[in-house]
Amino acid sequence: MVIAITCMTFPSYADMYKFVDSKGTVHFTNMPQGKGYKKILSSKSTSAETDYDHIIRDKSVKYEIEPSVIKALIRAESGWNPKAVSKKGAVGLMQLMPSTASDMNIDNPYDPEENIEGGTRYLRMMLDRFNDDLNLALAAYNAGPATVEKTGNIPSFPETRQFVKKVLTKSRDRVKPVYTLTHKDGTILYTNTPELYKNSKLSKF
């Protein structure tokens, strides 16, 4: 996969278009030229995922968890609704139980930043507890660590199995790392095949 993005001094709110050329290279631009460009983002549209992106990136660095995993977990738990409340009493974006919120020192689990902080911190604790096994950590996030330790695997609860599958499917944690290369003309190249650019200076995205 090779993705090329032409970066000039364009406004961040402009519409974005996608174009795939004959070589399979994917181009993203806010200034389409000719036919074949497909609009993928409108300047008038808003996204809850985008609204919380800066928070998620901050917590992902702090707790060393891929942003895609955090986003997939939020999508599975609350559908990006910060006011969501489950039948069991879990609240907010990452559906924190009151006891979990208290353990994570979260005063207001309805506050998006506090909720993501608490949920991401708790997921990191589960990853540490289960030797970075994401499957078991997610199962523990949903069903509780004691249950996972008792079974030694993902519990047979349909809800838990569906939850783990959903998060893993929607996340991009298994995608190869993406690197960036900035050309002299300002064009930025995104690629997950760094071996093709051995003589260039690449930065991990």
Order of alpha helices (4+ residues) and beta strands (2+ residues): beta-beta-beta-beta-alpha-alpha-alpha-alpha-alpha-alpha-alpha-alpha-beta-beta-beta
